[in-house]
Amino acid sequence: MSKLGKRVRVQEAVALDHFHMFIDFEDGSQKEIDLTPFLIGPIFEPIKNDPALFKNVKIEGGTIAWENGADIDPDVLYYDLKPAWMAEKETA
């Protein structure tokens, strides 16, 4: 497994339409990311089914999170890593 670079955390996130999010990282870099591949599993179902809930994103501990406890690792977003479910599927 290759080593990731520095740990970079999310500073700000703005929810856009169609499960896209504009993310401002603490190192000054910015990305617009389609979160669709990451919104898999029971904890993400309410977020996928309710656009208002998706748009109610917050920053907790440097990562994007929602009131229902769902979150996405900022390293995955910053380094364009595959979602965990996709990586597990490839190794199976």
VMD Tcl script that builds the backbone (N, CA, C; Angstrom):
set m [mol new atoms 276]
animate dup $m
set s [atomselect $m all]
$s set {name element resname resid chain x y z} {
  {N N MET 1 A 0.844 -1.184 0.000}
  {CA C MET 1 A 0.000 0.000 0.000}
  {C C MET 1 A 0.881 1.235 0.000}
  {N N SER 2 A 0.591 2.158 -0.888}
  {CA C SER 2 A 1.400 3.364 -0.954}
  {C C SER 2 A 1.020 4.317 0.169}
  {N N LYS 3 A 1.976 5.096 0.562}
  {CA C LYS 3 A 1.777 6.055 1.630}
  {C C LYS 3 A 1.159 7.332 1.082}
  {N N LEU 4 A 0.187 7.858 1.788}
  {CA C LEU 4 A -0.426 9.122 1.394}
  {C C LEU 4 A 0.475 10.263 1.809}
  {N N GLY 5 A 0.245 11.402 1.237}
  {CA C GLY 5 A 0.984 12.599 1.616}
  {C C GLY 5 A 0.463 13.135 2.935}
  {N N LYS 6 A 0.645 14.412 3.120}
  {CA C LYS 6 A 0.228 15.058 4.367}
  {C C LYS 6 A -1.270 14.923 4.584}
  {N N ARG 7 A -1.661 14.988 5.818}
  {CA C ARG 7 A -3.078 14.954 6.161}
  {C C ARG 7 A -3.639 16.357 5.961}
  {N N VAL 8 A -4.656 16.433 5.157}
  {CA C VAL 8 A -5.302 17.715 4.892}
  {C C VAL 8 A -6.771 17.581 5.259}
  {N N ARG 9 A -7.262 18.528 5.987}
  {CA C ARG 9 A -8.641 18.481 6.459}
  {C C ARG 9 A -9.507 19.495 5.719}
  {N N VAL 10 A -10.803 19.243 5.762}
  {CA C VAL 10 A -11.773 20.132 5.135}
  {C C VAL 10 A -11.956 21.361 6.015}
  {N N GLN 11 A -11.934 22.497 5.368}
  {CA C GLN 11 A -12.140 23.764 6.070}
  {C C GLN 11 A -13.575 24.256 5.870}
  {N N GLU 12 A -14.084 24.052 4.656}
  {CA C GLU 12 A -15.443 24.492 4.336}
  {C C GLU 12 A -16.006 23.593 3.249}
  {N N ALA 13 A -17.312 23.390 3.274}
  {CA C ALA 13 A -17.976 22.587 2.249}
  {C C ALA 13 A -19.316 23.227 1.912}
  {N N VAL 14 A -19.591 23.275 0.618}
  {CA C VAL 14 A -20.851 23.819 0.139}
  {C C VAL 14 A -21.515 22.760 -0.728}
  {N N ALA 15 A -22.701 22.335 -0.325}
  {CA C ALA 15 A -23.446 21.336 -1.087}
  {C C ALA 15 A -24.026 21.984 -2.338}
  {N N LEU 16 A -23.841 21.304 -3.454}
  {CA C LEU 16 A -24.376 21.740 -4.734}
  {C C LEU 16 A -25.461 20.751 -5.161}
  {N N ASP 17 A -25.984 20.907 -6.345}
  {CA C ASP 17 A -27.010 19.991 -6.842}
  {C C ASP 17 A -26.409 18.662 -7.269}
  {N N HIS 18 A -27.260 17.647 -7.353}
  {CA C HIS 18 A -26.904 16.321 -7.873}
  {C C HIS 18 A -25.761 15.664 -7.089}
  {N N PHE 19 A -25.760 15.835 -5.783}
  {CA C PHE 19 A -24.780 15.225 -4.877}
  {C C PHE 19 A -23.341 15.682 -5.137}
  {N N HIS 20 A -23.192 16.856 -5.681}
  {CA C HIS 20 A -21.866 17.441 -5.834}
  {C C HIS 20 A -21.620 18.353 -4.646}
  {N N MET 21 A -20.345 18.486 -4.294}
  {CA C MET 21 A -19.977 19.348 -3.187}
  {C C MET 21 A -18.705 20.097 -3.541}
  {N N PHE 22 A -18.697 21.390 -3.220}
  {CA C PHE 22 A -17.505 22.208 -3.386}
  {C C PHE 22 A -16.793 22.203 -2.043}
  {N N ILE 23 A -15.550 21.746 -2.048}
  {CA C ILE 23 A -14.811 21.588 -0.799}
  {C C ILE 23 A -13.554 22.436 -0.820}
  {N N ASP 24 A -13.371 23.161 0.271}
  {CA C ASP 24 A -12.196 24.000 0.480}
  {C C ASP 24 A -11.369 23.322 1.573}
  {N N PHE 25 A -10.170 22.880 1.209}
  {CA C PHE 25 A -9.299 22.198 2.165}
  {C C PHE 25 A -8.422 23.214 2.893}
  {N N GLU 26 A -7.929 22.823 4.051}
  {CA C GLU 26 A -7.167 23.751 4.885}
  {C C GLU 26 A -5.842 24.181 4.268}
  {N N ASP 27 A -5.342 23.466 3.248}
  {CA C ASP 27 A -4.109 23.882 2.590}
  {C C ASP 27 A -4.370 24.880 1.453}
  {N N GLY 28 A -5.628 25.295 1.285}
  {CA C GLY 28 A -5.990 26.266 0.270}
  {C C GLY 28 A -6.481 25.659 -1.035}
  {N N SER 29 A -6.335 24.360 -1.203}
  {CA C SER 29 A -6.829 23.734 -2.429}
  {C C SER 29 A -8.343 23.597 -2.352}
  {N N GLN 30 A -8.959 23.569 -3.529}
  {CA C GLN 30 A -10.404 23.473 -3.627}
  {C C GLN 30 A -10.765 22.455 -4.693}
  {N N LYS 31 A -11.883 21.772 -4.480}
  {CA C LYS 31 A -12.348 20.776 -5.439}
  {C C LYS 31 A -13.861 20.763 -5.460}
  {N N GLU 32 A -14.402 20.506 -6.640}
  {CA C GLU 32 A -15.816 20.155 -6.741}
  {C C GLU 32 A -15.843 18.648 -6.950}
  {N N ILE 33 A -16.521 17.946 -6.065}
  {CA C ILE 33 A -16.503 16.484 -6.064}
  {C C ILE 33 A -17.924 15.939 -6.179}
  {N N ASP 34 A -18.089 14.961 -7.047}
  {CA C ASP 34 A -19.349 14.228 -7.134}
  {C C ASP 34 A -19.307 13.153 -6.052}
  {N N LEU 35 A -20.150 13.281 -5.054}
  {CA C LEU 35 A -20.138 12.356 -3.924}
  {C C LEU 35 A -20.988 11.105 -4.153}
  {N N THR 36 A -21.620 10.990 -5.293}
  {CA C THR 36 A -22.497 9.844 -5.564}
  {C C THR 36 A -21.838 8.498 -5.237}
  {N N PRO 37 A -20.587 8.239 -5.672}
  {CA C PRO 37 A -19.984 6.932 -5.370}
  {C C PRO 37 A -19.740 6.681 -3.881}
  {N N PHE 38 A -19.744 7.726 -3.086}
  {CA C PHE 38 A -19.477 7.586 -1.653}
  {C C PHE 38 A -20.755 7.392 -0.839}
  {N N LEU 39 A -21.897 7.687 -1.427}
  {CA C LEU 39 A -23.166 7.654 -0.696}
  {C C LEU 39 A -23.819 6.278 -0.802}
  {N N ILE 40 A -23.084 5.261 -0.410}
  {CA C ILE 40 A -23.549 3.880 -0.469}
  {C C ILE 40 A -23.677 3.342 0.958}
  {N N GLY 41 A -24.766 2.654 1.223}
  {CA C GLY 41 A -24.978 2.041 2.530}
  {C C GLY 41 A -26.125 2.687 3.264}
  {N N PRO 42 A -26.613 1.998 4.282}
  {CA C PRO 42 A -27.806 2.449 5.010}
  {C C PRO 42 A -27.678 3.839 5.629}
  {N N ILE 43 A -26.494 4.197 6.096}
  {CA C ILE 43 A -26.365 5.501 6.750}
  {C C ILE 43 A -26.522 6.652 5.759}
  {N N PHE 44 A -26.246 6.380 4.481}
  {CA C PHE 44 A -26.354 7.429 3.470}
  {C C PHE 44 A -27.731 7.485 2.802}
  {N N GLU 45 A -28.600 6.494 3.026}
  {CA C GLU 45 A -29.915 6.482 2.386}
  {C C GLU 45 A -30.733 7.739 2.690}
  {N N PRO 46 A -30.818 8.183 3.953}
  {CA C PRO 46 A -31.584 9.407 4.214}
  {C C PRO 46 A -31.015 10.623 3.472}
  {N N ILE 47 A -29.709 10.672 3.339}
  {CA C ILE 47 A -29.056 11.799 2.657}
  {C C ILE 47 A -29.379 11.764 1.166}
  {N N LYS 48 A -29.372 10.576 0.585}
  {CA C LYS 48 A -29.685 10.444 -0.839}
  {C C LYS 48 A -31.159 10.712 -1.126}
  {N N ASN 49 A -32.011 10.442 -0.160}
  {CA C ASN 49 A -33.450 10.596 -0.358}
  {C C ASN 49 A -33.984 11.967 0.024}
  {N N ASP 50 A -33.155 12.805 0.619}
  {CA C ASP 50 A -33.617 14.115 1.087}
  {C C ASP 50 A -32.578 15.185 0.731}
  {N N PRO 51 A -32.798 15.906 -0.373}
  {CA C PRO 51 A -31.835 16.937 -0.780}
  {C C PRO 51 A -31.556 17.972 0.312}
  {N N ALA 52 A -32.548 18.268 1.132}
  {CA C ALA 52 A -32.335 19.234 2.218}
  {C C ALA 52 A -31.334 18.688 3.235}
  {N N LEU 53 A -31.416 17.402 3.514}
  {CA C LEU 53 A -30.466 16.787 4.440}
  {C C LEU 53 A -29.056 16.793 3.844}
  {N N PHE 54 A -28.946 16.472 2.553}
  {CA C PHE 54 A -27.636 16.517 1.891}
  {C C PHE 54 A -27.033 17.910 1.997}
  {N N LYS 55 A -27.849 18.922 1.783}
  {CA C LYS 55 A -27.342 20.301 1.808}
  {C C LYS 55 A -27.030 20.792 3.223}
  {N N ASN 56 A -27.475 20.060 4.230}
  {CA C ASN 56 A -27.217 20.442 5.614}
  {C C ASN 56 A -25.911 19.822 6.121}
  {N N VAL 57 A -24.904 19.836 5.277}
  {CA C VAL 57 A -23.597 19.279 5.612}
  {C C VAL 57 A -22.893 20.211 6.606}
  {N N LYS 58 A -22.054 19.631 7.440}
  {CA C LYS 58 A -21.274 20.422 8.399}
  {C C LYS 58 A -19.856 19.871 8.431}
  {N N ILE 59 A -18.979 20.579 9.066}
  {CA C ILE 59 A -17.587 20.144 9.227}
  {C C ILE 59 A -17.401 19.704 10.677}
  {N N GLU 60 A -16.945 18.461 10.848}
  {CA C GLU 60 A -16.649 17.921 12.180}
  {C C GLU 60 A -15.281 17.273 12.138}
  {N N GLY 61 A -14.372 17.755 12.929}
  {CA C GLY 61 A -13.043 17.152 12.983}
  {C C GLY 61 A -12.313 17.194 11.650}
  {N N GLY 62 A -12.626 18.190 10.835}
  {CA C GLY 62 A -11.945 18.334 9.560}
  {C C GLY 62 A -12.516 17.499 8.437}
  {N N THR 63 A -13.681 16.899 8.645}
  {CA C THR 63 A -14.321 16.117 7.592}
  {C C THR 63 A -15.759 16.578 7.399}
  {N N ILE 64 A -16.339 16.227 6.241}
  {CA C ILE 64 A -17.740 16.565 6.030}
  {C C ILE 64 A -18.591 15.524 6.748}
  {N N ALA 65 A -19.672 16.001 7.344}
  {CA C ALA 65 A -20.532 15.122 8.140}
  {C C ALA 65 A -21.962 15.630 8.087}
  {N N TRP 66 A -22.881 14.740 8.465}
  {CA C TRP 66 A -24.292 15.082 8.508}
  {C C TRP 66 A -24.844 14.726 9.878}
  {N N GLU 67 A -26.006 15.273 10.190}
  {CA C GLU 67 A -26.630 15.090 11.507}
  {C C GLU 67 A -26.879 13.626 11.870}
  {N N ASN 68 A -27.064 12.758 10.876}
  {CA C ASN 68 A -27.374 11.357 11.179}
  {C C ASN 68 A -26.126 10.522 11.479}
  {N N GLY 69 A -24.960 11.153 11.523}
  {CA C GLY 69 A -23.732 10.442 11.847}
  {C C GLY 69 A -22.906 10.031 10.645}
  {N N ALA 70 A -23.410 10.226 9.442}
  {CA C ALA 70 A -22.660 9.897 8.227}
  {C C ALA 70 A -21.521 10.897 8.038}
  {N N ASP 71 A -20.402 10.394 7.548}
  {CA C ASP 71 A -19.290 11.276 7.207}
  {C C ASP 71 A -18.446 10.615 6.127}
  {N N ILE 72 A -17.560 11.398 5.525}
  {CA C ILE 72 A -16.661 10.881 4.493}
  {C C ILE 72 A -15.254 11.348 4.835}
  {N N ASP 73 A -14.325 10.415 4.874}
  {CA C ASP 73 A -12.940 10.675 5.224}
  {C C ASP 73 A -12.346 11.752 4.307}
  {N N PRO 74 A -11.777 12.814 4.867}
  {CA C PRO 74 A -11.216 13.871 4.029}
  {C C PRO 74 A -10.029 13.405 3.182}
  {N N ASP 75 A -9.284 12.405 3.637}
  {CA C ASP 75 A -8.174 11.887 2.829}
  {C C ASP 75 A -8.689 11.255 1.544}
  {N N VAL 76 A -9.827 10.579 1.634}
  {CA C VAL 76 A -10.438 9.970 0.453}
  {C C VAL 76 A -10.794 11.056 -0.558}
  {N N LEU 77 A -11.343 12.150 -0.072}
  {CA C LEU 77 A -11.733 13.245 -0.951}
  {C C LEU 77 A -10.516 13.980 -1.520}
  {N N TYR 78 A -9.561 14.243 -0.693}
  {CA C TYR 78 A -8.387 15.028 -1.107}
  {C C TYR 78 A -7.519 14.263 -2.102}
  {N N TYR 79 A -7.304 12.982 -1.834}
  {CA C TYR 79 A -6.403 12.181 -2.675}
  {C C TYR 79 A -7.137 11.381 -3.756}
  {N N ASP 80 A -8.421 11.666 -3.950}
  {CA C ASP 80 A -9.213 10.984 -4.981}
  {C C ASP 80 A -9.145 9.464 -4.849}
  {N N LEU 81 A -9.273 8.980 -3.627}
  {CA C LEU 81 A -9.238 7.542 -3.378}
  {C C LEU 81 A -10.600 6.926 -3.679}
  {N N LYS 82 A -10.626 5.633 -3.859}
  {CA C LYS 82 A -11.874 4.925 -4.100}
  {C C LYS 82 A -12.628 4.759 -2.790}
  {N N PRO 83 A -13.953 4.796 -2.880}
  {CA C PRO 83 A -14.740 4.527 -1.672}
  {C C PRO 83 A -14.429 3.134 -1.152}
  {N N ALA 84 A -14.572 2.935 0.146}
  {CA C ALA 84 A -14.250 1.649 0.776}
  {C C ALA 84 A -15.035 0.505 0.144}
  {N N TRP 85 A -16.316 0.725 -0.146}
  {CA C TRP 85 A -17.128 -0.360 -0.718}
  {C C TRP 85 A -16.581 -0.788 -2.078}
  {N N MET 86 A -16.054 0.142 -2.854}
  {CA C MET 86 A -15.527 -0.179 -4.174}
  {C C MET 86 A -14.210 -0.935 -4.057}
  {N N ALA 87 A -13.370 -0.532 -3.125}
  {CA C ALA 87 A -12.082 -1.214 -2.910}
  {C C ALA 87 A -12.324 -2.647 -2.441}
  {N N GLU 88 A -13.304 -2.836 -1.551}
  {CA C GLU 88 A -13.623 -4.185 -1.064}
  {C C GLU 88 A -14.113 -5.074 -2.199}
  {N N LYS 89 A -14.903 -4.521 -3.095}
  {CA C LYS 89 A -15.442 -5.267 -4.215}
  {C C LYS 89 A -14.322 -5.729 -5.156}
  {N N GLU 90 A -13.302 -4.891 -5.354}
  {CA C GLU 90 A -12.197 -5.224 -6.239}
  {C C GLU 90 A -11.312 -6.325 -5.678}
  {N N THR 91 A -11.209 -6.408 -4.341}
  {CA C THR 91 A -10.362 -7.424 -3.728}
  {C C THR 91 A -11.086 -8.758 -3.531}
  {N N ALA 92 A -12.402 -8.729 -3.677}
  {CA C ALA 92 A -13.193 -9.964 -3.478}
  {C C ALA 92 A -13.081 -10.899 -4.655}
}
mol reanalyze $m
mol bondsrecalc $m
mol representation Tube
mol addrep $m
